[in-house]
Amino acid sequence: MLVEVISKYLLSNKRLVVPNLGTFIVKKTGENVLFSNLIKSDDGVLRRLLVEAGISELEAAGLIDRFVFEVNYRLQSNGECPITGLGRMV
């Protein structure tokens, strides 16, 4: 669900911060989505999007934490992490 929320948001917005992971950045709509780990601080947007989708604040925070853990784990273990609808992080 989290990846779907991110993908949908990036269709009409230029960037989205995933707290403690980094920022997805759209340079040109409909093309590649870039990722930068320079901006990691929580701006509350992703959590708000999840809450608007019907998830409680606590569940949203847990969902984000699990996503960050899984991405970091896959990157450390395999050197890459495929993210459906967004591509893969290496």
LUMVOLO-146257 format. One record per atom (N, C-alpha, C, CB): residue in one letter; chain; atom name; y, x, z. Coordinates in steps of 0.2 Angstrom, whole numbers, plus 5000, padded with zeros to 4 digits. Glycine has a CB too. Layout:
<"a"; "A"; "CA"; <Y; X; Z>> ...
***
This chain:
<"m"; "A"; "N"; <4994; 5004; 5000>> <"m"; "A"; "CA"; <5000; 5000; 5000>> <"m"; "A"; "C"; <5006; 5004; 5000>> <"m"; "A"; "CB"; <5000; 4995; 5006>> <"l"; "A"; "N"; <5006; 5010; 5004>> <"l"; "A"; "CA"; <5012; 5014; 5004>> <"l"; "A"; "C"; <5014; 5017; 4997>> <"l"; "A"; "CB"; <5011; 5020; 5009>> <"v"; "A"; "N"; <5009; 5019; 4994>> <"v"; "A"; "CA"; <5011; 5022; 4987>> <"v"; "A"; "C"; <5014; 5017; 4982>> <"v"; "A"; "CB"; <5004; 5025; 4984>> <"e"; "A"; "N"; <5011; 5011; 4983>> <"e"; "A"; "CA"; <5014; 5005; 4979>> <"e"; "A"; "C"; <5021; 5004; 4980>> <"e"; "A"; "CB"; <5009; 4999; 4980>> <"v"; "A"; "N"; <5023; 5004; 4987>> <"v"; "A"; "CA"; <5029; 5003; 4989>> <"v"; "A"; "C"; <5034; 5008; 4986>> <"v"; "A"; "CB"; <5030; 5002; 4997>> <"i"; "A"; "N"; <5032; 5015; 4987>> <"i"; "A"; "CA"; <5035; 5020; 4984>> <"i"; "A"; "C"; <5037; 5020; 4977>> <"i"; "A"; "CB"; <5032; 5027; 4986>> <"s"; "A"; "N"; <5031; 5018; 4973>> <"s"; "A"; "CA"; <5032; 5018; 4966>> <"s"; "A"; "C"; <5037; 5012; 4964>> <"s"; "A"; "CB"; <5025; 5016; 4963>> <"k"; "A"; "N"; <5036; 5006; 4967>> <"k"; "A"; "CA"; <5040; 5001; 4965>> <"k"; "A"; "C"; <5048; 5002; 4967>> <"k"; "A"; "CB"; <5038; 4994; 4969>> <"y"; "A"; "N"; <5049; 5006; 4972>> <"y"; "A"; "CA"; <5056; 5007; 4974>> <"y"; "A"; "C"; <5059; 5012; 4969>> <"y"; "A"; "CB"; <5056; 5010; 4981>> <"l"; "A"; "N"; <5055; 5017; 4967>> <"l"; "A"; "CA"; <5057; 5022; 4962>> <"l"; "A"; "C"; <5059; 5019; 4955>> <"l"; "A"; "CB"; <5052; 5028; 4962>> <"l"; "A"; "N"; <5056; 5013; 4954>> <"l"; "A"; "CA"; <5058; 5010; 4947>> <"l"; "A"; "C"; <5065; 5009; 4947>> <"l"; "A"; "CB"; <5054; 5004; 4946>> <"s"; "A"; "N"; <5069; 5008; 4952>> <"s"; "A"; "CA"; <5076; 5006; 4952>> <"s"; "A"; "C"; <5080; 5010; 4956>> <"s"; "A"; "CB"; <5077; 4999; 4954>> <"n"; "A"; "N"; <5077; 5015; 4959>> <"n"; "A"; "CA"; <5081; 5020; 4963>> <"n"; "A"; "C"; <5080; 5027; 4962>> <"n"; "A"; "CB"; <5080; 5018; 4971>> <"k"; "A"; "N"; <5084; 5031; 4963>> <"k"; "A"; "CA"; <5084; 5038; 4961>> <"k"; "A"; "C"; <5080; 5043; 4966>> <"k"; "A"; "CB"; <5090; 5041; 4960>> <"r"; "A"; "N"; <5079; 5041; 4973>> <"r"; "A"; "CA"; <5076; 5045; 4977>> <"r"; "A"; "C"; <5073; 5041; 4983>> <"r"; "A"; "CB"; <5080; 5051; 4980>> <"l"; "A"; "N"; <5068; 5044; 4986>> <"l"; "A"; "CA"; <5065; 5041; 4992>> <"l"; "A"; "C"; <5062; 5046; 4997>> <"l"; "A"; "CB"; <5060; 5036; 4990>> <"v"; "A"; "N"; <5065; 5047; 5003>> <"v"; "A"; "CA"; <5062; 5051; 5008>> <"v"; "A"; "C"; <5056; 5049; 5011>> <"v"; "A"; "CB"; <5068; 5053; 5013>> <"v"; "A"; "N"; <5051; 5053; 5011>> <"v"; "A"; "CA"; <5045; 5052; 5015>> <"v"; "A"; "C"; <5046; 5056; 5021>> <"v"; "A"; "CB"; <5038; 5053; 5011>> <"p"; "A"; "N"; <5047; 5054; 5027>> <"p"; "A"; "CA"; <5049; 5058; 5033>> <"p"; "A"; "C"; <5043; 5063; 5035>> <"p"; "A"; "CB"; <5049; 5053; 5039>> <"n"; "A"; "N"; <5046; 5069; 5036>> <"n"; "A"; "CA"; <5041; 5075; 5038>> <"n"; "A"; "C"; <5037; 5077; 5032>> <"n"; "A"; "CB"; <5037; 5073; 5043>> <"l"; "A"; "N"; <5038; 5075; 5026>> <"l"; "A"; "CA"; <5035; 5077; 5020>> <"l"; "A"; "C"; <5040; 5080; 5015>> <"l"; "A"; "CB"; <5030; 5072; 5017>> <"g"; "A"; "N"; <5044; 5075; 5013>> <"g"; "A"; "CA"; <5049; 5077; 5007>> <"g"; "A"; "C"; <5052; 5071; 5004>> <"g"; "A"; "CB"; <5046; 5082; 5003>> <"t"; "A"; "N"; <5055; 5073; 4998>> <"t"; "A"; "CA"; <5058; 5067; 4994>> <"t"; "A"; "C"; <5056; 5067; 4987>> <"t"; "A"; "CB"; <5066; 5069; 4994>> <"f"; "A"; "N"; <5054; 5061; 4985>> <"f"; "A"; "CA"; <5052; 5059; 4978>> <"f"; "A"; "C"; <5059; 5058; 4974>> <"f"; "A"; "CB"; <5048; 5053; 4977>> <"i"; "A"; "N"; <5060; 5061; 4969>> <"i"; "A"; "CA"; <5066; 5061; 4965>> <"i"; "A"; "C"; <5065; 5059; 4958>> <"i"; "A"; "CB"; <5070; 5068; 4965>> <"v"; "A"; "N"; <5069; 5054; 4955>> <"v"; "A"; "CA"; <5068; 5052; 4948>> <"v"; "A"; "C"; <5074; 5055; 4945>> <"v"; "A"; "CB"; <5068; 5044; 4948>> <"k"; "A"; "N"; <5073; 5059; 4940>> <"k"; "A"; "CA"; <5078; 5062; 4936>> <"k"; "A"; "C"; <5080; 5058; 4930>> <"k"; "A"; "CB"; <5076; 5069; 4933>> <"k"; "A"; "N"; <5076; 5055; 4927>> <"k"; "A"; "CA"; <5077; 5050; 4922>> <"k"; "A"; "C"; <5072; 5044; 4922>> <"k"; "A"; "CB"; <5077; 5054; 4915>> <"t"; "A"; "N"; <5074; 5038; 4923>> <"t"; "A"; "CA"; <5070; 5032; 4924>> <"t"; "A"; "C"; <5064; 5032; 4918>> <"t"; "A"; "CB"; <5074; 5026; 4923>> <"g"; "A"; "N"; <5058; 5031; 4920>> <"g"; "A"; "CA"; <5053; 5030; 4916>> <"g"; "A"; "C"; <5049; 5037; 4914>> <"g"; "A"; "CB"; <5055; 5027; 4910>> <"e"; "A"; "N"; <5052; 5042; 4917>> <"e"; "A"; "CA"; <5049; 5049; 4916>> <"e"; "A"; "C"; <5046; 5052; 4922>> <"e"; "A"; "CB"; <5054; 5054; 4913>> <"n"; "A"; "N"; <5045; 5058; 4922>> <"n"; "A"; "CA"; <5042; 5062; 4928>> <"n"; "A"; "C"; <5046; 5060; 4935>> <"n"; "A"; "CB"; <5042; 5069; 4927>> <"v"; "A"; "N"; <5042; 5060; 4940>> <"v"; "A"; "CA"; <5045; 5060; 4947>> <"v"; "A"; "C"; <5044; 5067; 4950>> <"v"; "A"; "CB"; <5041; 5054; 4951>> <"l"; "A"; "N"; <5049; 5069; 4952>> <"l"; "A"; "CA"; <5049; 5076; 4955>> <"l"; "A"; "C"; <5048; 5075; 4963>> <"l"; "A"; "CB"; <5055; 5080; 4953>> <"f"; "A"; "N"; <5046; 5081; 4966>> <"f"; "A"; "CA"; <5046; 5081; 4973>> <"f"; "A"; "C"; <5049; 5087; 4976>> <"f"; "A"; "CB"; <5038; 5080; 4975>> <"s"; "A"; "N"; <5053; 5086; 4981>> <"s"; "A"; "CA"; <5056; 5092; 4984>> <"s"; "A"; "C"; <5054; 5091; 4992>> <"s"; "A"; "CB"; <5064; 5092; 4983>> <"n"; "A"; "N"; <5053; 5097; 4995>> <"n"; "A"; "CA"; <5051; 5097; 5002>> <"n"; "A"; "C"; <5057; 5099; 5006>> <"n"; "A"; "CB"; <5045; 5101; 5004>> <"l"; "A"; "N"; <5063; 5099; 5003>> <"l"; "A"; "CA"; <5069; 5102; 5006>> <"l"; "A"; "C"; <5072; 5096; 5011>> <"l"; "A"; "CB"; <5074; 5104; 5001>> <"i"; "A"; "N"; <5072; 5090; 5009>> <"i"; "A"; "CA"; <5074; 5084; 5013>> <"i"; "A"; "C"; <5069; 5081; 5016>> <"i"; "A"; "CB"; <5079; 5080; 5008>> <"k"; "A"; "N"; <5068; 5081; 5022>> <"k"; "A"; "CA"; <5062; 5078; 5026>> <"k"; "A"; "C"; <5064; 5073; 5031>> <"k"; "A"; "CB"; <5057; 5083; 5028>> <"s"; "A"; "N"; <5070; 5073; 5033>> <"s"; "A"; "CA"; <5073; 5069; 5039>> <"s"; "A"; "C"; <5072; 5062; 5037>> <"s"; "A"; "CB"; <5080; 5071; 5041>> <"d"; "A"; "N"; <5070; 5058; 5042>> <"d"; "A"; "CA"; <5069; 5051; 5041>> <"d"; "A"; "C"; <5076; 5047; 5040>> <"d"; "A"; "CB"; <5066; 5048; 5047>> <"d"; "A"; "N"; <5077; 5044; 5034>> <"d"; "A"; "CA"; <5083; 5040; 5033>> <"d"; "A"; "C"; <5082; 5033; 5035>> <"d"; "A"; "CB"; <5086; 5041; 5026>> <"g"; "A"; "N"; <5075; 5031; 5036>> <"g"; "A"; "CA"; <5074; 5024; 5038>> <"g"; "A"; "C"; <5072; 5020; 5032>> <"g"; "A"; "CB"; <5079; 5021; 5042>> <"v"; "A"; "N"; <5073; 5022; 5026>> <"v"; "A"; "CA"; <5072; 5018; 5020>> <"v"; "A"; "C"; <5065; 5016; 5019>> <"v"; "A"; "CB"; <5075; 5021; 5014>> <"l"; "A"; "N"; <5061; 5021; 5019>> <"l"; "A"; "CA"; <5053; 5019; 5018>> <"l"; "A"; "C"; <5051; 5014; 5023>> <"l"; "A"; "CB"; <5049; 5026; 5018>> <"r"; "A"; "N"; <5052; 5016; 5030>> <"r"; "A"; "CA"; <5050; 5011; 5035>> <"r"; "A"; "C"; <5053; 5004; 5034>> <"r"; "A"; "CB"; <5052; 5014; 5042>> <"r"; "A"; "N"; <5059; 5004; 5032>> <"r"; "A"; "CA"; <5062; 4997; 5031>> <"r"; "A"; "C"; <5059; 4993; 5025>> <"r"; "A"; "CB"; <5070; 4998; 5029>> <"l"; "A"; "N"; <5057; 4997; 5020>> <"l"; "A"; "CA"; <5053; 4994; 5014>> <"l"; "A"; "C"; <5046; 4991; 5016>> <"l"; "A"; "CB"; <5052; 4999; 5009>> <"l"; "A"; "N"; <5043; 4995; 5021>> <"l"; "A"; "CA"; <5037; 4993; 5023>> <"l"; "A"; "C"; <5037; 4987; 5028>> <"l"; "A"; "CB"; <5033; 4998; 5027>> <"v"; "A"; "N"; <5042; 4987; 5032>> <"v"; "A"; "CA"; <5044; 4981; 5036>> <"v"; "A"; "C"; <5045; 4975; 5032>> <"v"; "A"; "CB"; <5049; 4982; 5041>> <"e"; "A"; "N"; <5049; 4976; 5027>> <"e"; "A"; "CA"; <5051; 4970; 5022>> <"e"; "A"; "C"; <5045; 4968; 5018>> <"e"; "A"; "CB"; <5056; 4972; 5017>> <"a"; "A"; "N"; <5040; 4972; 5018>> <"a"; "A"; "CA"; <5033; 4970; 5015>> <"a"; "A"; "C"; <5029; 4966; 5019>> <"a"; "A"; "CB"; <5030; 4976; 5012>> <"g"; "A"; "N"; <5031; 4965; 5026>> <"g"; "A"; "CA"; <5027; 4962; 5031>> <"g"; "A"; "C"; <5023; 4966; 5036>> <"g"; "A"; "CB"; <5022; 4958; 5027>> <"i"; "A"; "N"; <5025; 4972; 5036>> <"i"; "A"; "CA"; <5021; 4976; 5041>> <"i"; "A"; "C"; <5026; 4977; 5047>> <"i"; "A"; "CB"; <5019; 4983; 5038>> <"s"; "A"; "N"; <5023; 4978; 5053>> <"s"; "A"; "CA"; <5027; 4979; 5059>> <"s"; "A"; "C"; <5030; 4986; 5059>> <"s"; "A"; "CB"; <5023; 4978; 5066>> <"e"; "A"; "N"; <5035; 4987; 5063>> <"e"; "A"; "CA"; <5039; 4994; 5063>> <"e"; "A"; "C"; <5033; 4999; 5065>> <"e"; "A"; "CB"; <5044; 4994; 5068>> <"l"; "A"; "N"; <5029; 4997; 5070>> <"l"; "A"; "CA"; <5024; 5002; 5073>> <"l"; "A"; "C"; <5019; 5003; 5068>> <"l"; "A"; "CB"; <5021; 4999; 5079>> <"e"; "A"; "N"; <5017; 4998; 5064>> <"e"; "A"; "CA"; <5012; 4999; 5059>> <"e"; "A"; "C"; <5015; 5003; 5053>> <"e"; "A"; "CB"; <5009; 4993; 5056>> <"a"; "A"; "N"; <5021; 5002; 5052>> <"a"; "A"; "CA"; <5024; 5006; 5046>> <"a"; "A"; "C"; <5025; 5013; 5048>> <"a"; "A"; "CB"; <5031; 5003; 5045>> <"a"; "A"; "N"; <5026; 5015; 5054>> <"a"; "A"; "CA"; <5027; 5022; 5056>> <"a"; "A"; "C"; <5020; 5025; 5056>> <"a"; "A"; "CB"; <5030; 5022; 5064>> <"g"; "A"; "N"; <5015; 5021; 5058>> <"g"; "A"; "CA"; <5008; 5024; 5058>> <"g"; "A"; "C"; <5006; 5025; 5051>> <"g"; "A"; "CB"; <5003; 5019; 5061>> <"l"; "A"; "N"; <5007; 5021; 5046>> <"l"; "A"; "CA"; <5005; 5021; 5039>> <"l"; "A"; "C"; <5009; 5027; 5036>> <"l"; "A"; "CB"; <5008; 5015; 5035>> <"i"; "A"; "N"; <5015; 5029; 5038>> <"i"; "A"; "CA"; <5019; 5034; 5035>> <"i"; "A"; "C"; <5015; 5041; 5038>> <"i"; "A"; "CB"; <5026; 5034; 5037>> <"d"; "A"; "N"; <5014; 5041; 5044>> <"d"; "A"; "CA"; <5011; 5047; 5048>> <"d"; "A"; "C"; <5004; 5048; 5045>> <"d"; "A"; "CB"; <5010; 5046; 5055>> <"r"; "A"; "N"; <5000; 5043; 5043>> <"r"; "A"; "CA"; <4994; 5045; 5040>> <"r"; "A"; "C"; <4994; 5047; 5033>> <"r"; "A"; "CB"; <4990; 5038; 5040>> <"f"; "A"; "N"; <4999; 5044; 5030>> <"f"; "A"; "CA"; <5000; 5047; 5023>> <"f"; "A"; "C"; <5002; 5054; 5023>> <"f"; "A"; "CB"; <5006; 5043; 5019>> <"v"; "A"; "N"; <5007; 5056; 5027>> <"v"; "A"; "CA"; <5009; 5063; 5027>> <"v"; "A"; "C"; <5003; 5068; 5029>> <"v"; "A"; "CB"; <5015; 5064; 5032>> <"f"; "A"; "N"; <5000; 5065; 5034>> <"f"; "A"; "CA"; <4994; 5069; 5036>> <"f"; "A"; "C"; <4989; 5070; 5031>> <"f"; "A"; "CB"; <4990; 5066; 5042>> <"e"; "A"; "N"; <4987; 5065; 5027>> <"e"; "A"; "CA"; <4982; 5065; 5022>> <"e"; "A"; "C"; <4985; 5070; 5016>> <"e"; "A"; "CB"; <4981; 5058; 5019>> <"v"; "A"; "N"; <4991; 5069; 5014>> <"v"; "A"; "CA"; <4994; 5073; 5009>> <"v"; "A"; "C"; <4994; 5081; 5011>> <"v"; "A"; "CB"; <5001; 5071; 5007>> <"n"; "A"; "N"; <4996; 5082; 5017>> <"n"; "A"; "CA"; <4996; 5089; 5019>> <"n"; "A"; "C"; <4989; 5092; 5020>> <"n"; "A"; "CB"; <4999; 5090; 5026>> <"y"; "A"; "N"; <4984; 5088; 5022>> <"y"; "A"; "CA"; <4977; 5090; 5023>> <"y"; "A"; "C"; <4974; 5092; 5016>> <"y"; "A"; "CB"; <4973; 5085; 5026>> <"r"; "A"; "N"; <4975; 5087; 5011>> <"r"; "A"; "CA"; <4973; 5088; 5004>> <"r"; "A"; "C"; <4976; 5095; 5001>> <"r"; "A"; "CB"; <4974; 5082; 5000>> <"l"; "A"; "N"; <4982; 5096; 5002>> <"l"; "A"; "CA"; <4986; 5101; 4999>> <"l"; "A"; "C"; <4983; 5108; 5002>> <"l"; "A"; "CB"; <4993; 5101; 5001>> <"q"; "A"; "N"; <4982; 5108; 5009>> <"q"; "A"; "CA"; <4979; 5114; 5012>> <"q"; "A"; "C"; <4972; 5115; 5010>> <"q"; "A"; "CB"; <4980; 5113; 5020>> <"s"; "A"; "N"; <4968; 5110; 5009>> <"s"; "A"; "CA"; <4961; 5110; 5008>> <"s"; "A"; "C"; <4960; 5112; 5001>> <"s"; "A"; "CB"; <4957; 5104; 5010>> <"n"; "A"; "N"; <4963; 5108; 4996>> <"n"; "A"; "CA"; <4961; 5109; 4989>> <"n"; "A"; "C"; <4967; 5112; 4985>> <"n"; "A"; "CB"; <4960; 5102; 4986>> <"g"; "A"; "N"; <4973; 5112; 4988>> <"g"; "A"; "CA"; <4978; 5115; 4984>> <"g"; "A"; "C"; <4982; 5110; 4980>> <"g"; "A"; "CB"; <4976; 5120; 4979>> <"e"; "A"; "N"; <4980; 5104; 4980>> <"e"; "A"; "CA"; <4983; 5098; 4976>> <"e"; "A"; "C"; <4981; 5092; 4980>> <"e"; "A"; "CB"; <4981; 5098; 4969>> <"c"; "A"; "N"; <4985; 5087; 4978>> <"c"; "A"; "CA"; <4984; 5080; 4981>> <"c"; "A"; "C"; <4986; 5075; 4976>> <"c"; "A"; "CB"; <4988; 5079; 4988>> <"p"; "A"; "N"; <4981; 5071; 4973>> <"p"; "A"; "CA"; <4983; 5066; 4968>> <"p"; "A"; "C"; <4986; 5060; 4971>> <"p"; "A"; "CB"; <4977; 5064; 4964>> <"i"; "A"; "N"; <4991; 5057; 4968>> <"i"; "A"; "CA"; <4994; 5051; 4971>> <"i"; "A"; "C"; <4995; 5046; 4966>> <"i"; "A"; "CB"; <5002; 5053; 4974>> <"t"; "A"; "N"; <4991; 5041; 4966>> <"t"; "A"; "CA"; <4990; 5036; 4961>> <"t"; "A"; "C"; <4997; 5033; 4959>> <"t"; "A"; "CB"; <4985; 5031; 4963>> <"g"; "A"; "N"; <4999; 5033; 4953>> <"g"; "A"; "CA"; <5005; 5030; 4950>> <"g"; "A"; "C"; <5011; 5035; 4951>> <"g"; "A"; "CB"; <5006; 5024; 4955>> <"l"; "A"; "N"; <5010; 5041; 4954>> <"l"; "A"; "CA"; <5015; 5046; 4954>> <"l"; "A"; "C"; <5014; 5052; 4951>> <"l"; "A"; "CB"; <5018; 5047; 4962>> <"g"; "A"; "N"; <5007; 5054; 4951>> <"g"; "A"; "CA"; <5005; 5060; 4948>> <"g"; "A"; "C"; <5001; 5064; 4954>> <"g"; "A"; "CB"; <5011; 5065; 4946>> <"r"; "A"; "N"; <5002; 5071; 4954>> <"r"; "A"; "CA"; <4999; 5075; 4959>> <"r"; "A"; "C"; <5003; 5080; 4962>> <"r"; "A"; "CB"; <4992; 5078; 4956>> <"m"; "A"; "N"; <5003; 5082; 4968>> <"m"; "A"; "CA"; <5006; 5087; 4971>> <"m"; "A"; "C"; <5002; 5093; 4971>> <"m"; "A"; "CB"; <5009; 5084; 4978>> <"v"; "A"; "N"; <5005; 5099; 4970>> <"v"; "A"; "CA"; <5002; 5105; 4970>> <"v"; "A"; "C"; <5005; 5110; 4975>> <"v"; "A"; "CB"; <5001; 5108; 4963>> 
***
